[in-house]
C-alpha cells in the first residue's frame, strides 16, 4: 500500500536521489492501494524532478492504483510504463 503510513518512506527515498536530468521510475506493480498521501508524494516528486530537468515514470501501476491516477488526473501528467525486467 502507498498510504499515510508508507508515503513518508517513499518521499524520503525520492528526496534522497540526485534528480538532475534523471528519469526516476517508481514501480507500482505490487501496490494494491494508494490514498491521497501517496498521490501527494508523486505530485511533489513530479514537480521537483520537472524543475531540474528530470522525469518521473510510474512502472506498471496495478488496476486499483491506475484508477486513482486516472481520477486525480495524474495519468495526464506522469507517463505510466511497463516494467523492464
NUBALUM-763896 format. One record per residue: x, y, z of N, C-alpha, C, O in turn. Coordinates in nm, 2 decimals, always signed. Each point is the difference from the previous one (the first is absolute). Example, Ala and Ser with C-alpha at 12.3 -4.5 7.8 and 13.67 -1.06 7.14 Angstrom:
# NUBALUM-763896
<n_xx:+1.32, n_yy:-0.57, n_zz:+0.78, ca_xx:-0.09, ca_yy:+0.12, ca_zz:+0.00, c_xx:+0.09, c_yy:+0.12, c_zz:+0.00, o_xx:+0.10, o_yy:+0.00, o_zz:+0.07>
<n_xx:-0.14, n_yy:+0.11, n_zz:-0.14, ca_xx:+0.09, ca_yy:+0.11, ca_zz:+0.00, c_xx:-0.08, c_yy:+0.11, c_zz:+0.08, o_xx:+0.05, o_yy:+0.11, o_zz:+0.01>
//
This chain:
# NUBALUM-763896
<n_xx:+0.08, n_yy:-0.12, n_zz:+0.00, ca_xx:-0.08, ca_yy:+0.12, ca_zz:+0.00, c_xx:+0.09, c_yy:+0.12, c_zz:+0.00, o_xx:+0.11, o_yy:+0.01, o_zz:+0.06>
<n_xx:-0.16, n_yy:+0.10, n_zz:-0.12, ca_xx:+0.06, ca_yy:+0.13, ca_zz:+0.00, c_xx:-0.10, c_yy:+0.09, c_zz:+0.06, o_xx:-0.08, o_yy:+0.06, o_zz:-0.06>
<n_xx:+0.10, n_yy:-0.04, n_zz:+0.19, ca_xx:-0.10, ca_yy:+0.07, ca_zz:+0.08, c_xx:+0.07, c_yy:+0.09, c_zz:+0.10, o_xx:+0.12, o_yy:+0.02, o_zz:+0.00>
<n_xx:-0.19, n_yy:+0.03, n_zz:+0.10, ca_xx:+0.05, ca_yy:+0.10, ca_zz:+0.10, c_xx:+0.11, c_yy:-0.07, c_zz:+0.08, o_xx:+0.09, o_yy:+0.07, o_zz:+0.06>
<n_xx:-0.09, n_yy:-0.20, n_zz:-0.05, ca_xx:+0.10, ca_yy:-0.07, ca_zz:+0.08, c_xx:+0.13, c_yy:-0.03, c_zz:-0.08, o_xx:+0.11, o_yy:+0.00, o_zz:+0.06>
<n_xx:-0.12, n_yy:-0.01, n_zz:-0.19, ca_xx:+0.11, ca_yy:-0.04, ca_zz:-0.08, c_xx:+0.06, c_yy:+0.11, c_zz:-0.09, o_xx:+0.11, o_yy:+0.00, o_zz:-0.04>
<n_xx:-0.20, n_yy:+0.10, n_zz:+0.01, ca_xx:+0.04, ca_yy:+0.11, ca_zz:-0.08, c_xx:+0.13, c_yy:+0.07, c_zz:+0.05, o_xx:+0.08, o_yy:+0.04, o_zz:-0.09>
<n_xx:-0.06, n_yy:-0.02, n_zz:+0.22, ca_xx:+0.12, ca_yy:+0.07, ca_zz:+0.04, c_xx:+0.13, c_yy:-0.07, c_zz:-0.04, o_xx:+0.10, o_yy:+0.06, o_zz:-0.03>
<n_xx:-0.11, n_yy:-0.19, n_zz:+0.03, ca_xx:+0.12, ca_yy:-0.08, ca_zz:-0.04, c_xx:+0.03, c_yy:+0.02, c_zz:-0.15, o_xx:+0.12, o_yy:+0.02, o_zz:-0.04>
<n_xx:-0.22, n_yy:-0.02, n_zz:-0.04, ca_xx:+0.02, ca_yy:+0.03, ca_zz:-0.15, c_xx:+0.05, c_yy:+0.14, c_zz:-0.02, o_xx:+0.09, o_yy:+0.02, o_zz:-0.08>
<n_xx:-0.15, n_yy:+0.07, n_zz:+0.15, ca_xx:+0.04, ca_yy:+0.14, ca_zz:-0.01, c_xx:+0.15, c_yy:+0.02, c_zz:+0.04, o_xx:+0.07, o_yy:+0.06, o_zz:-0.07>
<n_xx:-0.03, n_yy:-0.13, n_zz:+0.18, ca_xx:+0.14, ca_yy:+0.01, ca_zz:+0.04, c_xx:+0.09, c_yy:-0.06, c_zz:-0.10, o_xx:+0.11, o_yy:+0.05, o_zz:-0.03>
<n_xx:-0.15, n_yy:-0.16, n_zz:-0.03, ca_xx:+0.08, ca_yy:-0.07, ca_zz:-0.10, c_xx:+0.02, c_yy:+0.09, c_zz:-0.13, o_xx:+0.11, o_yy:+0.01, o_zz:-0.05>
<n_xx:-0.22, n_yy:+0.05, n_zz:+0.01, ca_xx:+0.00, ca_yy:+0.09, ca_zz:-0.12, c_xx:+0.08, c_yy:+0.13, c_zz:+0.03, o_xx:+0.07, o_yy:+0.04, o_zz:-0.09>
<n_xx:-0.08, n_yy:+0.01, n_zz:+0.21, ca_xx:+0.07, ca_yy:+0.12, ca_zz:+0.03, c_xx:+0.15, c_yy:-0.02, c_zz:+0.01, o_xx:+0.08, o_yy:+0.09, o_zz:-0.01>
<n_xx:-0.04, n_yy:-0.22, n_zz:+0.04, ca_xx:+0.14, ca_yy:-0.03, ca_zz:+0.02, c_xx:+0.07, c_yy:-0.02, c_zz:-0.13, o_xx:+0.12, o_yy:-0.02, o_zz:+0.00>
<n_xx:-0.19, n_yy:+0.02, n_zz:-0.11, ca_xx:+0.06, ca_yy:-0.01, ca_zz:-0.14, c_xx:+0.05, c_yy:+0.13, c_zz:-0.05, o_xx:-0.05, o_yy:+0.10, o_zz:+0.04>
<n_xx:+0.15, n_yy:-0.11, n_zz:-0.12, ca_xx:+0.05, ca_yy:+0.12, ca_zz:-0.07, c_xx:-0.08, c_yy:+0.00, c_zz:-0.13, o_xx:+0.03, o_yy:-0.08, o_zz:-0.10>
<n_xx:-0.13, n_yy:+0.16, n_zz:+0.08, ca_xx:-0.10, ca_yy:-0.01, ca_zz:-0.11, c_xx:+0.04, c_yy:+0.08, c_zz:-0.12, o_xx:-0.07, o_yy:-0.01, o_zz:-0.10>
<n_xx:+0.18, n_yy:+0.08, n_zz:+0.10, ca_xx:+0.03, ca_yy:+0.09, ca_zz:-0.12, c_xx:+0.01, c_yy:-0.08, c_zz:-0.12, o_xx:+0.09, o_yy:-0.08, o_zz:-0.02>
<n_xx:-0.18, n_yy:+0.11, n_zz:-0.08, ca_xx:+0.00, ca_yy:-0.07, ca_zz:-0.13, c_xx:-0.03, c_yy:-0.14, c_zz:+0.00, o_xx:+0.03, o_yy:-0.07, o_zz:-0.10>
<n_xx:-0.08, n_yy:+0.01, n_zz:+0.21, ca_xx:-0.02, ca_yy:-0.14, ca_zz:+0.00, c_xx:-0.14, c_yy:-0.04, c_zz:-0.02, o_xx:-0.09, o_yy:+0.08, o_zz:+0.03>
<n_xx:+0.07, n_yy:-0.21, n_zz:-0.07, ca_xx:-0.13, ca_yy:-0.06, ca_zz:+0.00, c_xx:-0.01, c_yy:-0.09, c_zz:+0.12, o_xx:+0.08, o_yy:-0.09, o_zz:+0.02>
<n_xx:-0.18, n_yy:+0.12, n_zz:+0.06, ca_xx:-0.02, ca_yy:-0.08, ca_zz:+0.12, c_xx:-0.12, c_yy:-0.09, c_zz:-0.02, o_xx:-0.11, o_yy:+0.06, o_zz:-0.03>
<n_xx:+0.12, n_yy:-0.18, n_zz:+0.05, ca_xx:-0.11, ca_yy:-0.10, ca_zz:-0.02, c_xx:-0.04, c_yy:-0.05, c_zz:+0.13, o_xx:+0.08, o_yy:-0.04, o_zz:+0.08>
<n_xx:-0.21, n_yy:+0.04, n_zz:-0.06, ca_xx:-0.07, ca_yy:-0.05, ca_zz:+0.12, c_xx:-0.08, c_yy:-0.12, c_zz:-0.04, o_xx:-0.10, o_yy:+0.01, o_zz:-0.07>
<n_xx:+0.14, n_yy:-0.13, n_zz:+0.12, ca_xx:-0.07, ca_yy:-0.12, ca_zz:-0.03, c_xx:-0.12, c_yy:-0.01, c_zz:+0.09, o_xx:+0.01, o_yy:-0.02, o_zz:+0.12>
<n_xx:-0.13, n_yy:+0.02, n_zz:-0.18, ca_xx:-0.13, ca_yy:-0.01, ca_zz:+0.07, c_xx:-0.07, c_yy:-0.13, c_zz:-0.03, o_xx:-0.12, o_yy:-0.01, o_zz:+0.03>
<n_xx:+0.19, n_yy:-0.09, n_zz:-0.08, ca_xx:-0.06, ca_yy:-0.12, ca_zz:-0.04, c_xx:-0.06, c_yy:-0.08, c_zz:+0.12, o_xx:-0.10, o_yy:-0.07, o_zz:-0.02>
<n_xx:+0.16, n_yy:+0.08, n_zz:+0.13, ca_xx:-0.04, ca_yy:-0.07, ca_zz:+0.12, c_xx:-0.08, c_yy:+0.08, c_zz:+0.10, o_xx:-0.03, o_yy:-0.04, o_zz:+0.11>
<n_xx:+0.00, n_yy:+0.16, n_zz:-0.16, ca_xx:-0.08, ca_yy:+0.10, ca_zz:+0.09, c_xx:-0.14, c_yy:-0.02, c_zz:-0.03, o_xx:-0.05, o_yy:+0.03, o_zz:-0.11>
<n_xx:-0.03, n_yy:-0.08, n_zz:+0.21, ca_xx:-0.14, ca_yy:-0.03, ca_zz:-0.02, c_xx:-0.09, c_yy:+0.12, c_zz:+0.05, o_xx:-0.12, o_yy:+0.00, o_zz:-0.04>
<n_xx:+0.18, n_yy:+0.09, n_zz:+0.11, ca_xx:-0.08, ca_yy:+0.11, ca_zz:+0.06, c_xx:+0.08, c_yy:+0.13, c_zz:+0.00, o_xx:+0.12, o_yy:-0.01, o_zz:+0.04>
<n_xx:-0.18, n_yy:+0.12, n_zz:-0.08, ca_xx:+0.07, ca_yy:+0.13, ca_zz:+0.02, c_xx:-0.10, c_yy:+0.10, c_zz:+0.04, o_xx:-0.11, o_yy:+0.01, o_zz:-0.06>
<n_xx:+0.14, n_yy:+0.07, n_zz:+0.16, ca_xx:-0.09, ca_yy:+0.11, ca_zz:+0.05, c_xx:+0.06, c_yy:+0.13, c_zz:-0.04, o_xx:+0.10, o_yy:+0.01, o_zz:-0.07>
<n_xx:-0.16, n_yy:+0.10, n_zz:+0.13, ca_xx:+0.05, ca_yy:+0.14, ca_zz:-0.03, c_xx:+0.14, c_yy:+0.02, c_zz:+0.04, o_xx:+0.07, o_yy:+0.09, o_zz:-0.06>
<n_xx:-0.02, n_yy:-0.16, n_zz:+0.16, ca_xx:+0.14, ca_yy:+0.02, ca_zz:+0.04, c_xx:+0.09, c_yy:-0.05, c_zz:-0.10, o_xx:+0.11, o_yy:+0.06, o_zz:-0.03>
<n_xx:-0.14, n_yy:-0.17, n_zz:-0.04, ca_xx:+0.08, ca_yy:-0.05, ca_zz:-0.11, c_xx:-0.01, c_yy:+0.09, c_zz:-0.12, o_xx:+0.11, o_yy:+0.02, o_zz:-0.06>
<n_xx:-0.22, n_yy:+0.03, n_zz:+0.03, ca_xx:-0.02, ca_yy:+0.09, ca_zz:-0.11, c_xx:+0.09, c_yy:+0.13, c_zz:+0.03, o_xx:+0.06, o_yy:+0.04, o_zz:-0.10>
<n_xx:-0.06, n_yy:+0.01, n_zz:+0.22, ca_xx:+0.07, ca_yy:+0.12, ca_zz:+0.03, c_xx:+0.15, c_yy:-0.02, c_zz:-0.02, o_xx:+0.07, o_yy:+0.08, o_zz:-0.06>
<n_xx:-0.02, n_yy:-0.20, n_zz:+0.10, ca_xx:+0.15, ca_yy:-0.03, ca_zz:-0.02, c_xx:+0.03, c_yy:+0.00, c_zz:-0.15, o_xx:+0.10, o_yy:+0.05, o_zz:-0.04>
<n_xx:-0.18, n_yy:-0.11, n_zz:-0.04, ca_xx:+0.02, ca_yy:+0.00, ca_zz:-0.14, c_xx:+0.00, c_yy:+0.14, c_zz:-0.06, o_xx:+0.08, o_yy:+0.03, o_zz:-0.09>
<n_xx:-0.18, n_yy:+0.05, n_zz:+0.13, ca_xx:-0.01, ca_yy:+0.14, ca_zz:-0.06, c_xx:+0.12, c_yy:+0.08, c_zz:+0.04, o_xx:+0.06, o_yy:+0.07, o_zz:-0.08>
<n_xx:-0.02, n_yy:-0.08, n_zz:+0.21, ca_xx:+0.12, ca_yy:+0.08, ca_zz:+0.04, c_xx:+0.12, c_yy:-0.05, c_zz:-0.07, o_xx:+0.09, o_yy:+0.09, o_zz:-0.04>
<n_xx:-0.07, n_yy:-0.22, n_zz:+0.02, ca_xx:+0.11, ca_yy:-0.05, ca_zz:-0.06, c_xx:+0.00, c_yy:+0.04, c_zz:-0.15, o_xx:+0.11, o_yy:+0.03, o_zz:-0.06>
<n_xx:-0.22, n_yy:-0.03, n_zz:+0.00, ca_xx:-0.01, ca_yy:+0.04, ca_zz:-0.14, c_xx:+0.04, c_yy:+0.14, c_zz:-0.02, o_xx:+0.08, o_yy:+0.03, o_zz:-0.09>
<n_xx:-0.12, n_yy:+0.06, n_zz:+0.18, ca_xx:+0.04, ca_yy:+0.14, ca_zz:-0.01, c_xx:+0.15, c_yy:+0.02, c_zz:+0.02, o_xx:+0.06, o_yy:+0.07, o_zz:-0.07>
<n_xx:-0.01, n_yy:-0.14, n_zz:+0.17, ca_xx:+0.14, ca_yy:+0.01, ca_zz:+0.03, c_xx:+0.08, c_yy:-0.04, c_zz:-0.12, o_xx:+0.10, o_yy:+0.06, o_zz:-0.03>
<n_xx:-0.13, n_yy:-0.18, n_zz:-0.02, ca_xx:+0.07, ca_yy:-0.05, ca_zz:-0.12, c_xx:-0.01, c_yy:+0.09, c_zz:-0.12, o_xx:+0.10, o_yy:+0.03, o_zz:-0.07>
<n_xx:-0.22, n_yy:+0.02, n_zz:+0.05, ca_xx:-0.02, ca_yy:+0.09, ca_zz:-0.12, c_xx:+0.08, c_yy:+0.13, c_zz:+0.01, o_xx:+0.06, o_yy:+0.04, o_zz:-0.09>
<n_xx:-0.05, n_yy:+0.01, n_zz:+0.22, ca_xx:+0.08, ca_yy:+0.12, ca_zz:+0.02, c_xx:+0.15, c_yy:-0.01, c_zz:-0.03, o_xx:+0.07, o_yy:+0.10, o_zz:-0.03>
<n_xx:-0.02, n_yy:-0.22, n_zz:+0.03, ca_xx:+0.14, ca_yy:-0.02, ca_zz:-0.03, c_xx:+0.03, c_yy:-0.09, c_zz:-0.12, o_xx:+0.11, o_yy:-0.06, o_zz:-0.02>
<n_xx:-0.21, n_yy:+0.06, n_zz:-0.07, ca_xx:+0.02, ca_yy:-0.07, ca_zz:-0.13, c_xx:-0.01, c_yy:-0.15, c_zz:+0.01, o_xx:+0.04, o_yy:-0.07, o_zz:-0.09>
<n_xx:-0.10, n_yy:+0.02, n_zz:+0.19, ca_xx:-0.02, ca_yy:-0.15, ca_zz:+0.02, c_xx:-0.14, c_yy:-0.04, c_zz:-0.04, o_xx:-0.08, o_yy:+0.09, o_zz:-0.05>
<n_xx:+0.05, n_yy:-0.21, n_zz:+0.06, ca_xx:-0.13, ca_yy:-0.06, ca_zz:-0.03, c_xx:-0.04, c_yy:-0.11, c_zz:+0.10, o_xx:+0.09, o_yy:-0.07, o_zz:+0.05>
<n_xx:-0.22, n_yy:+0.06, n_zz:-0.02, ca_xx:-0.05, ca_yy:-0.10, ca_zz:+0.08, c_xx:-0.08, c_yy:-0.10, c_zz:-0.08, o_xx:-0.09, o_yy:+0.05, o_zz:-0.08>
<n_xx:+0.12, n_yy:-0.17, n_zz:+0.09, ca_xx:-0.08, ca_yy:-0.11, ca_zz:-0.08, c_xx:-0.05, c_yy:-0.10, c_zz:+0.10, o_xx:+0.07, o_yy:-0.04, o_zz:+0.09>
<n_xx:-0.19, n_yy:+0.00, n_zz:-0.11, ca_xx:-0.07, ca_yy:-0.10, ca_zz:+0.09, c_xx:+0.00, c_yy:-0.13, c_zz:-0.07, o_xx:-0.07, o_yy:-0.01, o_zz:-0.11>
<n_xx:+0.14, n_yy:-0.09, n_zz:+0.16, ca_xx:+0.00, ca_yy:-0.13, ca_zz:-0.06, c_xx:-0.12, c_yy:-0.09, c_zz:+0.05, o_xx:-0.02, o_yy:-0.01, o_zz:+0.12>
<n_xx:-0.05, n_yy:-0.04, n_zz:-0.22, ca_xx:-0.10, ca_yy:-0.10, ca_zz:+0.02, c_xx:-0.09, c_yy:+0.03, c_zz:+0.12, o_xx:-0.01, o_yy:-0.09, o_zz:+0.08>
<n_xx:-0.06, n_yy:+0.20, n_zz:-0.08, ca_xx:-0.10, ca_yy:+0.02, ca_zz:+0.11, c_xx:-0.11, c_yy:-0.11, c_zz:+0.00, o_xx:-0.05, o_yy:-0.03, o_zz:-0.11>
<n_xx:+0.02, n_yy:-0.02, n_zz:+0.22, ca_xx:-0.10, ca_yy:-0.10, ca_zz:+0.01, c_xx:-0.14, c_yy:+0.06, c_zz:-0.04, o_xx:-0.01, o_yy:+0.12, o_zz:+0.00>
<n_xx:-0.09, n_yy:-0.20, n_zz:-0.03, ca_xx:-0.12, ca_yy:+0.06, ca_zz:-0.05, c_xx:-0.07, c_yy:+0.09, c_zz:+0.11, o_xx:-0.05, o_yy:+0.10, o_zz:-0.04>
<n_xx:+0.06, n_yy:-0.13, n_zz:+0.16, ca_xx:-0.06, ca_yy:+0.09, ca_zz:+0.10, c_xx:+0.08, c_yy:+0.13, c_zz:+0.01, o_xx:-0.06, o_yy:+0.11, o_zz:+0.02>
<n_xx:+0.19, n_yy:-0.11, n_zz:-0.03, ca_xx:+0.08, ca_yy:+0.12, ca_zz:+0.01, c_xx:-0.02, c_yy:+0.08, c_zz:-0.13, o_xx:+0.00, o_yy:+0.12, o_zz:+0.00>
<n_xx:+0.00, n_yy:-0.19, n_zz:-0.11, ca_xx:-0.03, ca_yy:+0.07, ca_zz:-0.13, c_xx:-0.13, c_yy:+0.07, c_zz:+0.01, o_xx:-0.01, o_yy:+0.12, o_zz:-0.06>
<n_xx:-0.09, n_yy:-0.17, n_zz:+0.12, ca_xx:-0.13, ca_yy:+0.07, ca_zz:+0.01, c_xx:+0.02, c_yy:+0.13, c_zz:+0.08, o_xx:-0.06, o_yy:+0.10, o_zz:-0.03>
<n_xx:+0.13, n_yy:-0.11, n_zz:+0.14, ca_xx:+0.03, ca_yy:+0.12, ca_zz:+0.08, c_xx:+0.07, c_yy:+0.11, c_zz:-0.08, o_xx:-0.03, o_yy:+0.12, o_zz:+0.00>
<n_xx:+0.13, n_yy:-0.17, n_zz:-0.08, ca_xx:+0.08, ca_yy:+0.09, ca_zz:-0.09, c_xx:-0.09, c_yy:+0.06, c_zz:-0.10, o_xx:+0.01, o_yy:+0.12, o_zz:-0.04>
<n_xx:-0.11, n_yy:-0.19, n_zz:-0.01, ca_xx:-0.09, ca_yy:+0.05, ca_zz:-0.10, c_xx:-0.09, c_yy:+0.10, c_zz:+0.06, o_xx:-0.02, o_yy:+0.11, o_zz:-0.06>
<n_xx:-0.04, n_yy:-0.14, n_zz:+0.18, ca_xx:-0.09, ca_yy:+0.09, ca_zz:+0.06, c_xx:+0.06, c_yy:+0.13, c_zz:+0.04, o_xx:-0.07, o_yy:+0.11, o_zz:+0.00>
<n_xx:+0.20, n_yy:-0.11, n_zz:+0.04, ca_xx:+0.07, ca_yy:+0.12, ca_zz:+0.04, c_xx:+0.06, c_yy:+0.08, c_zz:-0.11, o_xx:+0.04, o_yy:+0.11, o_zz:+0.02>
<n_xx:-0.04, n_yy:-0.17, n_zz:-0.14, ca_xx:+0.06, ca_yy:+0.07, ca_zz:-0.12, c_xx:+0.15, c_yy:-0.02, c_zz:-0.01, o_xx:+0.06, o_yy:+0.06, o_zz:-0.09>
<n_xx:-0.01, n_yy:-0.14, n_zz:+0.18, ca_xx:+0.15, ca_yy:-0.02, ca_zz:+0.00, c_xx:+0.05, c_yy:-0.08, c_zz:-0.13, o_xx:+0.11, o_yy:+0.02, o_zz:-0.04>
<n_xx:-0.20, n_yy:-0.10, n_zz:-0.01, ca_xx:+0.04, ca_yy:-0.07, ca_zz:-0.12, c_xx:+0.03, c_yy:+0.09, c_zz:-0.12, o_xx:+0.07, o_yy:-0.03, o_zz:-0.09>
<n_xx:-0.13, n_yy:+0.15, n_zz:+0.10, ca_xx:+0.02, ca_yy:+0.10, ca_zz:-0.11, c_xx:+0.14, c_yy:+0.07, c_zz:+0.02, o_xx:+0.05, o_yy:+0.06, o_zz:-0.09>
<n_xx:+0.00, n_yy:-0.07, n_zz:+0.22, ca_xx:+0.13, ca_yy:+0.07, ca_zz:+0.03, c_xx:+0.12, c_yy:-0.09, c_zz:+0.01, o_xx:+0.11, o_yy:+0.04, o_zz:-0.03>
<n_xx:-0.14, n_yy:-0.16, n_zz:+0.08, ca_xx:+0.11, ca_yy:-0.10, ca_zz:+0.02, c_xx:-0.02, c_yy:-0.12, c_zz:-0.09, o_xx:-0.10, o_yy:-0.07, o_zz:+0.01>
<n_xx:+0.19, n_yy:+0.04, n_zz:-0.10, ca_xx:-0.02, ca_yy:-0.11, ca_zz:-0.09, c_xx:+0.02, c_yy:-0.13, c_zz:+0.07, o_xx:+0.10, o_yy:-0.03, o_zz:+0.06>
<n_xx:-0.20, n_yy:-0.06, n_zz:-0.08, ca_xx:+0.02, ca_yy:-0.14, ca_zz:+0.05, c_xx:+0.08, c_yy:-0.08, c_zz:-0.10, o_xx:+0.00, o_yy:+0.03, o_zz:-0.12>
<n_xx:+0.07, n_yy:-0.13, n_zz:+0.17, ca_xx:+0.08, ca_yy:-0.08, ca_zz:-0.08, c_xx:-0.01, c_yy:-0.14, c_zz:+0.04, o_xx:-0.03, o_yy:-0.03, o_zz:+0.12>
<n_xx:+0.07, n_yy:-0.06, n_zz:-0.20, ca_xx:+0.00, ca_yy:-0.14, ca_zz:+0.03, c_xx:+0.14, c_yy:-0.03, c_zz:+0.06, o_xx:+0.10, o_yy:+0.05, o_zz:-0.06>
<n_xx:-0.09, n_yy:-0.12, n_zz:+0.16, ca_xx:+0.13, ca_yy:-0.03, ca_zz:+0.07, c_xx:+0.10, c_yy:-0.07, c_zz:-0.10, o_xx:-0.05, o_yy:-0.08, o_zz:-0.08>
<n_xx:+0.17, n_yy:+0.11, n_zz:+0.09, ca_xx:+0.10, ca_yy:-0.06, ca_zz:-0.08, c_xx:+0.08, c_yy:-0.09, c_zz:+0.09, o_xx:+0.06, o_yy:+0.04, o_zz:+0.10>
<n_xx:-0.06, n_yy:-0.17, n_zz:-0.13, ca_xx:+0.07, ca_yy:-0.10, ca_zz:+0.09, c_xx:+0.14, c_yy:-0.01, c_zz:-0.03, o_xx:+0.08, o_yy:-0.07, o_zz:+0.06>
//
